[in-house]
């Protein structure tokens, strides 16, 4: 993941080199701005997973290569990303040259890129909620009240098309995981299945393959982090995998996109912001929450246009709940919605603490605790040793799965 992201960042650097001198010209201005917005997107994902990362000293010229950049602190990276994002959004200009069909998100639509950039700003701000509340509130409020607007329907979603018969990197991520790697990774977790069953959620039969246990058709998830003895005792046929009809038989015209950011994401953030009174009235929280769930249901592969009235009046009700209980509902629905978007799901679970998860019985290398971050690439430990060691020295548990990134409170 480390090397993949820095390879993408290198590509962004190459775009900047090719458009050098056109920063204020229609031929390059908006193309550079789009590249910089996506660069912010990539840096956020990278720092969210690893914590402190090389940022300010990264190579920007093919003639001045720096193989030993320092690791910037995440608490410094986030404000810099917000500033960088604001500058890029302000450069976007309708009528400028675009990437056209090479722009998989928006095919050169500048207005949609503005919304995406402002929505990314909302996400950056909300990630800071428990680490820097003042900057979080300022950033979130600015994004919500901006005349630019945010993603406002599923038509604004940033998504990459996928193909069933393509190489793995162009397949839907659920399909890819179901056909590659260990077969034990193809079963769905009981945490997810049990949650959907308890809510009588209409997405369950579309998401999971039914199983037959003693003549009864049901859905059953496998335990998380089981010991080898527990795994060897399982009858695999009793556990649900992703639904074959949903994920394996998509027509060429209806393959499931891979989502980078969705309208549902934004609704859930707005619901949370409303609870806090950041840019929205507290009375807006439930409306935004329900809008987010409806948008999540409507997305492929579910394509559910109407939510059952009982589900809405019970599962989605905020009546009589404390703000913490409302936040748990928001976090849980977001967690379900992020199925298949593992890095974002991991970030939001660490940030909010919802849903409450219980570690499995296998202690593994973390002594039975759920990981909080990724471990740095061994390349850095070998080739950038001094800067790597300085970054590691700032961590509570060293370069391990249990050290927390700065915003993870």
Number of C-alpha atoms within 10 A of each C-alpha: 11 17 10 10 15 16 12 14 22 18 14 18 19 15 16 21 14 11 15 12 11 15 16 11 12 16 15 20 22 29 25 25 25 26 18 24 24 21 22 24 19 16 20 20 16 21 22 28 23 22 27 25 24 22 18 14 14 19 18 17 13 11 7 8 12 13 12 17 19 20 22 18 18 21 16 12 20 22 17 15 20 19 11 16 24 15 14 23 23 12 17 21 16 13 12 15 16 21 14 11 10 10 13 13 20 21 14 22 15 21 16 22 25 24 22 28 30 26 26 24 27 25 21 22 26 25 25 24 20 15 16 15 14 13 17 22 21 13 22 28 20 17 23 22 13 13 10 17 17 25 26 16 15 15 11 19 22 20 16 16 15 20 20 19 9 10 10 16 10 16 20 23 20 18 21 17 18 19 12 11 10 9 12 12 14 20 21 22 18 17 17 16 19 15 15 18 16 9 13 14 16 16 17 21 17 17 22 24 20 21 17 14 13 7 7 9 10 16 23 25 18 23 18 15 17 16 14 9 8 12 14 10 8 11 8 14 11 17 24 24 25 22 18 16 12 19 21 15 12 15 10 11 7 13 20 26 19 19 17 14 22 25 24 30 21 24 28 24 27 28 28 25 25 21 20 15 17 21 19 18 13 15 12 16 26 22 13 22 29 21 19 27 22 18 22 26 21 17 19 14 17 17 13 16 12 10 15 12 10 11 14 13 11 11 14 19 16 17 10 8 11 10 13 10 12 22 23 17 20 27 24 19 21 25 20 17 20 21 14 16 16 12 13 18 18 17 19 21 19 22 19 19 16 18 21 11 10 11 15 15 15 16 14 13 11 12 11 14 16 17 16 20 22 21 16 20 13 12 12 17 14 10 12 16 14 15 19 25 15 12 20 19 12 13 17 12 12 15 20 19 18 20 21 23 22 18 19 22 13
